[in-house]
Amino acid sequence: MTDLTHPRIDLHTHTTASDGQDTPAELVNFAIRQGISVLGVTDHDTMDALAEVQQHTSDAGITLFPGVELSTTVDRAEVHVLGYFVDINDDGLTAALAEQAASRFSRVERMIAKVQSLGYAIDGDAILAQADFGTIGRPHVARALIEIGAATDVSDAFDRFLKAGRPGYIPRDPFSPEDAVQLLVRHNAIPVLAHPYTTRDINGILKRLVPAGLRGFETYYAEYSPEQHQELRAIADEWELIPTGGSDYHGVGFREGRLLGSAPVPYEVAERLYDAHEALR
């Protein structure tokens, strides 16, 4: 991995292969404009965008960290696990991700029916058709609610309809964070806990996941404050985890504070992740 004098790093992004708004080519073009030197692409439950992203990043001289994001729930709290350096030619991992994608589709299908039963005329067929281009998730439902004027933006749609405890919410099928970490470990990827504050019990989750093989901890998350970054860095150091970071970019205007390249990720992060993967090889 080439050293860089003034790197700009974003290790948490999404494309239209899952619930992002940019195609792989659009994401890389925007990364070029934003001055990104190291890019992590981490679509939900799919590696479908990675081959195309690799082609564009190679042409642009951007280092790609190929990844994936797995979603789990513990006591109604969101626990997401990022996996870095996934292998797009790993048939076993591809099959496991396909199972998760099928579970996502079923969940969204039930969520659409629930929202419609509340009297909101979202177009279920149009939402589900987007699964033809990749995995599907709650942001697709959120955008449908925005289109009919039932929500002002994605955050509003989640807050009013789609998160736990709201009338349109449907829980995920059983898939524990330990399952997610161990799946990635089995396939020689580096597992990282994403946006830790959403777990509601950081140390409790780490007590479960570090023994399962967790290697990193998303410290420099774009929506978090500098004080939170500092607090999370102390936790990462205490648990001897790699302090990763990224914007969780889904598209311009998706959510405030998640612009591509907006997380202050030190170059040390990319080096440590890269070295951890080289050690596995």
LOPASE-164100 format. One record per residue (C-alpha): z negated, y, x; residue number from 1. Coordinates in nm, 4 decimals. Layout:
+----------+----------+----------+-----+
|        Z |        Y |        X |   k |
+----------+----------+----------+-----+
|        Z |        Y |        X | NUM |
...
+----------+----------+----------+-----+
***
This chain:
+----------+----------+----------+-----+
|        Z |        Y |        X |   k |
+----------+----------+----------+-----+
|   0.0000 |   0.0000 |   0.0000 |   1 |
|   0.1117 |   0.3307 |   0.1509 |   2 |
|  -0.1524 |   0.5958 |   0.2093 |   3 |
|  -0.0891 |   0.9316 |   0.0432 |   4 |
|  -0.2175 |   1.2760 |   0.1376 |   5 |
|  -0.2445 |   1.4208 |  -0.2124 |   6 |
|  -0.2198 |   1.1306 |  -0.4556 |   7 |
|  -0.2431 |   1.1552 |  -0.8316 |   8 |
|  -0.3476 |   0.8310 |  -0.9949 |   9 |
|  -0.3554 |   0.7070 |  -1.3534 |  10 |
|  -0.4479 |   0.3423 |  -1.4065 |  11 |
|  -0.4719 |   0.3283 |  -1.7872 |  12 |
|  -0.1554 |   0.3935 |  -1.9892 |  13 |
|   0.0358 |   0.2444 |  -2.2821 |  14 |
|   0.3990 |   0.2194 |  -2.3908 |  15 |
|   0.5887 |   0.1283 |  -2.7052 |  16 |
|   0.5389 |  -0.2360 |  -2.6060 |  17 |
|   0.1998 |  -0.1922 |  -2.7743 |  18 |
|   0.0659 |   0.1220 |  -2.9434 |  19 |
|   0.1985 |   0.3894 |  -2.7091 |  20 |
|   0.4594 |   0.6429 |  -2.8143 |  21 |
|   0.6686 |   0.6463 |  -2.4938 |  22 |
|   0.9170 |   0.3795 |  -2.3939 |  23 |
|   0.8694 |   0.2367 |  -2.0443 |  24 |
|   1.1415 |   0.4662 |  -1.9109 |  25 |
|   0.9916 |   0.7689 |  -2.0848 |  26 |
|   0.6472 |   0.6897 |  -1.9454 |  27 |
|   0.7773 |   0.6686 |  -1.5888 |  28 |
|   0.9832 |   0.9862 |  -1.6286 |  29 |
|   0.6746 |   1.1685 |  -1.7525 |  30 |
|   0.4738 |   1.0214 |  -1.4634 |  31 |
|   0.7296 |   1.1688 |  -1.2236 |  32 |
|   0.6956 |   1.5116 |  -1.3865 |  33 |
|   0.3155 |   1.4829 |  -1.3700 |  34 |
|   0.3251 |   1.3965 |  -1.0014 |  35 |
|   0.1766 |   1.0483 |  -1.0451 |  36 |
|   0.1863 |   0.8368 |  -0.7294 |  37 |
|   0.0025 |   0.5260 |  -0.8561 |  38 |
|   0.0520 |   0.4166 |  -1.2178 |  39 |
|  -0.1284 |   0.1435 |  -1.4092 |  40 |
|   0.0475 |   0.0249 |  -1.7259 |  41 |
|  -0.1973 |  -0.1631 |  -1.9485 |  42 |
|  -0.0455 |  -0.2392 |  -2.2877 |  43 |
|  -0.2558 |  -0.4259 |  -2.5423 |  44 |
|  -0.2133 |  -0.8042 |  -2.5246 |  45 |
|   0.1352 |  -0.7910 |  -2.3753 |  46 |
|   0.3188 |  -0.7662 |  -2.0453 |  47 |
|   0.6540 |  -0.6984 |  -2.2128 |  48 |
|   0.6999 |  -0.3488 |  -2.0672 |  49 |
|   0.6165 |  -0.4350 |  -1.7088 |  50 |
|   0.9543 |  -0.5587 |  -1.5832 |  51 |
|   1.1273 |  -0.2408 |  -1.7015 |  52 |
|   0.8442 |  -0.0210 |  -1.5737 |  53 |
|   0.8656 |  -0.1919 |  -1.2340 |  54 |
|   1.2349 |  -0.1114 |  -1.2083 |  55 |
|   1.1809 |   0.2567 |  -1.2894 |  56 |
|   0.8726 |   0.2997 |  -1.0688 |  57 |
|   1.0518 |   0.1381 |  -0.7756 |  58 |
|   1.3407 |   0.3822 |  -0.8140 |  59 |
|   1.0927 |   0.6714 |  -0.8351 |  60 |
|   0.8752 |   0.5674 |  -0.5419 |  61 |
|   0.5689 |   0.5231 |  -0.7641 |  62 |
|   0.3282 |   0.2362 |  -0.6906 |  63 |
|   0.2824 |   0.0229 |  -1.0034 |  64 |
|  -0.0390 |  -0.1609 |  -1.0822 |  65 |
|   0.0810 |  -0.4015 |  -1.3538 |  66 |
|  -0.1870 |  -0.4558 |  -1.6144 |  67 |
|  -0.2932 |  -0.5490 |  -1.9635 |  68 |
|  -0.5759 |  -0.4488 |  -2.1992 |  69 |
|  -0.7694 |  -0.7038 |  -2.4036 |  70 |
|  -0.9788 |  -0.5935 |  -2.7020 |  71 |
|  -1.3037 |  -0.7537 |  -2.8115 |  72 |
|  -1.5967 |  -0.6533 |  -3.0296 |  73 |
|  -1.9704 |  -0.7089 |  -2.9781 |  74 |
|  -2.1985 |  -0.6176 |  -3.2681 |  75 |
|  -1.9291 |  -0.3825 |  -3.4056 |  76 |
|  -1.9013 |  -0.2019 |  -3.0710 |  77 |
|  -1.5647 |  -0.1915 |  -2.8933 |  78 |
|  -1.5545 |  -0.3796 |  -2.5636 |  79 |
|  -1.2146 |  -0.3576 |  -2.3962 |  80 |
|  -1.1255 |  -0.5329 |  -2.0720 |  81 |
|  -0.8416 |  -0.4204 |  -1.8484 |  82 |
|  -0.6716 |  -0.6680 |  -1.6176 |  83 |
|  -0.4842 |  -0.5491 |  -1.3083 |  84 |
|  -0.2135 |  -0.7248 |  -1.1093 |  85 |
|  -0.1096 |  -0.9584 |  -1.3895 |  86 |
|   0.1928 |  -1.1768 |  -1.3174 |  87 |
|   0.4746 |  -1.1387 |  -1.5710 |  88 |
|   0.6054 |  -1.4821 |  -1.4682 |  89 |
|   0.2761 |  -1.6573 |  -1.5492 |  90 |
|   0.3656 |  -1.8690 |  -1.8531 |  91 |
|   0.0033 |  -1.9599 |  -1.9242 |  92 |
|  -0.1061 |  -1.5983 |  -1.9402 |  93 |
|   0.1989 |  -1.5073 |  -2.1475 |  94 |
|   0.1089 |  -1.7781 |  -2.4003 |  95 |
|  -0.2550 |  -1.6650 |  -2.4175 |  96 |
|  -0.1475 |  -1.3048 |  -2.4756 |  97 |
|   0.0931 |  -1.4185 |  -2.7478 |  98 |
|  -0.2020 |  -1.5744 |  -2.9316 |  99 |
|  -0.3899 |  -1.2455 |  -2.9127 | 100 |
|  -0.0824 |  -1.0562 |  -3.0322 | 101 |
|  -0.0524 |  -1.2876 |  -3.3341 | 102 |
|  -0.4179 |  -1.2210 |  -3.4163 | 103 |
|  -0.3494 |  -0.8472 |  -3.3929 | 104 |
|  -0.0578 |  -0.8767 |  -3.6356 | 105 |
|  -0.2689 |  -1.0633 |  -3.8907 | 106 |
|  -0.5477 |  -0.8075 |  -3.8592 | 107 |
|  -0.3141 |  -0.5111 |  -3.9113 | 108 |
|  -0.1531 |  -0.6878 |  -4.2067 | 109 |
|  -0.4954 |  -0.7193 |  -4.3719 | 110 |
|  -0.5848 |  -0.3619 |  -4.2791 | 111 |
|  -0.2683 |  -0.2308 |  -4.4458 | 112 |
|  -0.3522 |  -0.4195 |  -4.7642 | 113 |
|  -0.7050 |  -0.2787 |  -4.7585 | 114 |
|  -0.5878 |   0.0807 |  -4.7121 | 115 |
|  -0.3299 |   0.0363 |  -4.9882 | 116 |
|  -0.6000 |  -0.1010 |  -5.2201 | 117 |
|  -0.7827 |   0.2290 |  -5.1713 | 118 |
|  -0.4850 |   0.4092 |  -5.3248 | 119 |
|  -0.3035 |   0.5221 |  -5.0079 | 120 |
|   0.0676 |   0.4415 |  -5.0279 | 121 |
|   0.1381 |   0.3633 |  -4.6638 | 122 |
|   0.4579 |   0.1663 |  -4.5961 | 123 |
|   0.3338 |  -0.1729 |  -4.4828 | 124 |
|   0.6777 |  -0.3139 |  -4.4114 | 125 |
|   0.7629 |  -0.0217 |  -4.1843 | 126 |
|   0.4355 |  -0.0571 |  -3.9957 | 127 |
|   0.4696 |  -0.4320 |  -3.9446 | 128 |
|   0.8342 |  -0.3972 |  -3.8410 | 129 |
|   0.7125 |  -0.2165 |  -3.5293 | 130 |
|   0.5755 |  -0.5491 |  -3.4076 | 131 |
|   0.9387 |  -0.6422 |  -3.3335 | 132 |
|   0.9170 |  -0.4051 |  -3.0351 | 133 |
|   0.5764 |  -0.5184 |  -2.9054 | 134 |
|   0.2167 |  -0.5731 |  -3.0106 | 135 |
|   0.0754 |  -0.3794 |  -3.3024 | 136 |
|  -0.2608 |  -0.2168 |  -3.3630 | 137 |
|  -0.4648 |   0.0389 |  -3.5526 | 138 |
|  -0.2784 |   0.3431 |  -3.4126 | 139 |
|   0.0296 |   0.2261 |  -3.6027 | 140 |
|  -0.1709 |   0.2356 |  -3.9259 | 141 |
|  -0.3177 |   0.5697 |  -3.8242 | 142 |
|   0.0264 |   0.7217 |  -3.7801 | 143 |
|   0.1273 |   0.5932 |  -4.1245 | 144 |
|  -0.1777 |   0.7654 |  -4.2748 | 145 |
|  -0.0791 |   1.0875 |  -4.1000 | 146 |
|   0.2760 |   1.0613 |  -4.2388 | 147 |
|   0.1499 |   1.0555 |  -4.5991 | 148 |
|  -0.0969 |   1.3373 |  -4.5374 | 149 |
|  -0.4091 |   1.1226 |  -4.5631 | 150 |
|  -0.5202 |   1.2150 |  -4.2095 | 151 |
|  -0.4583 |   1.5095 |  -3.9806 | 152 |
|  -0.4305 |   1.3154 |  -3.6551 | 153 |
|  -0.5099 |   0.9759 |  -3.5020 | 154 |
|  -0.8751 |   1.0589 |  -3.4399 | 155 |
|  -0.9164 |   1.1716 |  -3.8001 | 156 |
|  -0.7515 |   0.8522 |  -3.9282 | 157 |
|  -0.9877 |   0.6382 |  -3.7210 | 158 |
|  -1.2936 |   0.8403 |  -3.8177 | 159 |
|  -1.2160 |   0.8296 |  -4.1904 | 160 |
|  -1.0499 |   0.4902 |  -4.2342 | 161 |
|  -1.0052 |   0.2601 |  -3.9366 | 162 |
|  -1.3158 |   0.2234 |  -3.7223 | 163 |
|  -1.6111 |  -0.0044 |  -3.7876 | 164 |
|  -1.7974 |   0.0919 |  -4.1029 | 165 |
|  -1.5006 |   0.2798 |  -4.2513 | 166 |
|  -1.3229 |   0.1637 |  -4.5702 | 167 |
|  -1.0009 |   0.0441 |  -4.4042 | 168 |
|  -1.1600 |  -0.1445 |  -4.1184 | 169 |
|  -1.1018 |  -0.5164 |  -4.0638 | 170 |
|  -1.2964 |  -0.6939 |  -3.7842 | 171 |
|  -1.1149 |  -0.8783 |  -3.5084 | 172 |
|  -1.0904 |  -1.2542 |  -3.4889 | 173 |
|  -1.3561 |  -1.4048 |  -3.2591 | 174 |
|  -1.2732 |  -1.3337 |  -2.8937 | 175 |
|  -1.5654 |  -1.2442 |  -2.6718 | 176 |
|  -1.5558 |  -1.0100 |  -2.3723 | 177 |
|  -1.6551 |  -1.3083 |  -2.1579 | 178 |
|  -1.3443 |  -1.4868 |  -2.2883 | 179 |
|  -1.1328 |  -1.1861 |  -2.1895 | 180 |
|  -1.2807 |  -1.1615 |  -1.8388 | 181 |
|  -1.2522 |  -1.5349 |  -1.7746 | 182 |
|  -0.8929 |  -1.5433 |  -1.8989 | 183 |
|  -0.7990 |  -1.2771 |  -1.6455 | 184 |
|  -0.9936 |  -1.4438 |  -1.3648 | 185 |
|  -0.8163 |  -1.7748 |  -1.4315 | 186 |
|  -0.4850 |  -1.5984 |  -1.3870 | 187 |
|  -0.5772 |  -1.4113 |  -1.0677 | 188 |
|  -0.6009 |  -1.0678 |  -1.2271 | 189 |
|  -0.8778 |  -0.8155 |  -1.1571 | 190 |
|  -1.0930 |  -0.7637 |  -1.4726 | 191 |
|  -1.2284 |  -0.4137 |  -1.5376 | 192 |
|  -1.4501 |  -0.2858 |  -1.8197 | 193 |
|  -1.2631 |  -0.0038 |  -1.9990 | 194 |
|  -1.4201 |   0.3213 |  -2.1342 | 195 |
|  -1.7764 |   0.1879 |  -2.0993 | 196 |
|  -1.9498 |   0.4239 |  -2.3438 | 197 |
|  -1.7712 |   0.2583 |  -2.6369 | 198 |
|  -1.9740 |  -0.0573 |  -2.5670 | 199 |
|  -2.2937 |   0.1292 |  -2.6763 | 200 |
|  -2.4948 |  -0.0836 |  -2.4307 | 201 |
|  -2.3444 |  -0.0589 |  -2.0850 | 202 |
|  -2.6098 |  -0.2495 |  -1.8921 | 203 |
|  -2.6324 |  -0.5167 |  -2.1592 | 204 |
|  -2.2572 |  -0.5743 |  -2.1415 | 205 |
|  -2.2595 |  -0.5761 |  -1.7620 | 206 |
|  -2.5328 |  -0.8392 |  -1.7622 | 207 |
|  -2.2918 |  -1.0561 |  -1.9601 | 208 |
|  -1.9658 |  -0.9757 |  -1.7840 | 209 |
|  -2.0500 |  -0.9486 |  -1.4147 | 210 |
|  -2.1504 |  -1.3181 |  -1.3977 | 211 |
|  -1.8272 |  -1.4006 |  -1.5843 | 212 |
|  -1.6229 |  -1.2373 |  -1.3064 | 213 |
|  -1.5948 |  -0.8661 |  -1.3899 | 214 |
|  -1.4799 |  -0.6742 |  -1.0810 | 215 |
|  -1.4338 |  -0.3146 |  -1.1961 | 216 |
|  -1.5737 |  -0.0433 |  -1.4188 | 217 |
|  -1.3716 |   0.2448 |  -1.5672 | 218 |
|  -1.5683 |   0.5366 |  -1.4270 | 219 |
|  -1.3174 |   0.8232 |  -1.4266 | 220 |
|  -1.2053 |   0.8057 |  -1.7895 | 221 |
|  -1.0174 |   1.1173 |  -1.8983 | 222 |
|  -1.2222 |   1.1930 |  -2.2117 | 223 |
|  -1.5521 |   1.1769 |  -2.0241 | 224 |
|  -1.7221 |   1.4807 |  -1.8695 | 225 |
|  -1.7853 |   1.5267 |  -1.4955 | 226 |
|  -2.1511 |   1.4495 |  -1.5634 | 227 |
|  -2.0548 |   1.1237 |  -1.7325 | 228 |
|  -1.8230 |   1.0375 |  -1.4424 | 229 |
|  -2.1170 |   1.0874 |  -1.2078 | 230 |
|  -2.3460 |   0.8723 |  -1.4222 | 231 |
|  -2.0876 |   0.5958 |  -1.4465 | 232 |
|  -2.0183 |   0.6067 |  -1.0733 | 233 |
|  -2.3874 |   0.5433 |  -1.0095 | 234 |
|  -2.3750 |   0.2437 |  -1.2454 | 235 |
|  -2.0596 |   0.1097 |  -1.0777 | 236 |
|  -2.2222 |   0.1383 |  -0.7360 | 237 |
|  -2.5431 |  -0.0265 |  -0.8599 | 238 |
|  -2.3477 |  -0.3253 |  -0.9905 | 239 |
|  -2.1093 |  -0.3277 |  -0.6908 | 240 |
|  -1.8088 |  -0.2778 |  -0.9162 | 241 |
|  -1.4840 |  -0.0983 |  -0.8304 | 242 |
|  -1.4990 |   0.2434 |  -1.0034 | 243 |
|  -1.1544 |   0.2687 |  -1.1650 | 244 |
|  -1.0140 |   0.5402 |  -1.3899 | 245 |
|  -0.7321 |   0.6634 |  -1.6071 | 246 |
|  -0.6274 |   0.8711 |  -1.9036 | 247 |
|  -0.5724 |   0.5975 |  -2.1656 | 248 |
|  -0.2452 |   0.7807 |  -2.2296 | 249 |
|  -0.0604 |   0.6767 |  -2.5468 | 250 |
|   0.1720 |   0.9762 |  -2.5789 | 251 |
|   0.1635 |   1.3539 |  -2.5844 | 252 |
|  -0.0649 |   1.4687 |  -2.8653 | 253 |
|  -0.2042 |   1.1211 |  -2.9359 | 254 |
|  -0.5635 |   1.2257 |  -2.8739 | 255 |
|  -0.7096 |   1.5333 |  -2.7116 | 256 |
|  -0.8058 |   1.4839 |  -2.3492 | 257 |
|  -0.5768 |   1.1894 |  -2.2802 | 258 |
|  -0.2805 |   1.3548 |  -2.1125 | 259 |
|  -0.1169 |   1.1444 |  -1.8439 | 260 |
|  -0.2747 |   1.2163 |  -1.5066 | 261 |
|  -0.5721 |   1.4047 |  -1.6508 | 262 |
|  -0.8425 |   1.1743 |  -1.5117 | 263 |
|  -0.9772 |   1.2711 |  -1.1650 | 264 |
|  -0.9249 |   0.9299 |  -1.0037 | 265 |
|  -0.9955 |   0.9168 |  -0.6268 | 266 |
|  -0.7432 |   0.7372 |  -0.4066 | 267 |
|  -1.0278 |   0.5104 |  -0.2954 | 268 |
|  -1.0020 |   0.3441 |  -0.6388 | 269 |
|  -0.6417 |   0.2363 |  -0.5882 | 270 |
|  -0.7185 |   0.1122 |  -0.2375 | 271 |
|  -1.0156 |  -0.0956 |  -0.3516 | 272 |
|  -0.8265 |  -0.2520 |  -0.6414 | 273 |
|  -0.5324 |  -0.3299 |  -0.4176 | 274 |
|  -0.7579 |  -0.4835 |  -0.1519 | 275 |
|  -0.9393 |  -0.6944 |  -0.4134 | 276 |
|  -0.6090 |  -0.8361 |  -0.5305 | 277 |
|  -0.4864 |  -0.8984 |  -0.1746 | 278 |
|  -0.8075 |  -1.0940 |  -0.1125 | 279 |
|  -0.7213 |  -1.3251 |  -0.4034 | 280 |
|  -0.3813 |  -1.3946 |  -0.2491 | 281 |
+----------+----------+----------+-----+
***
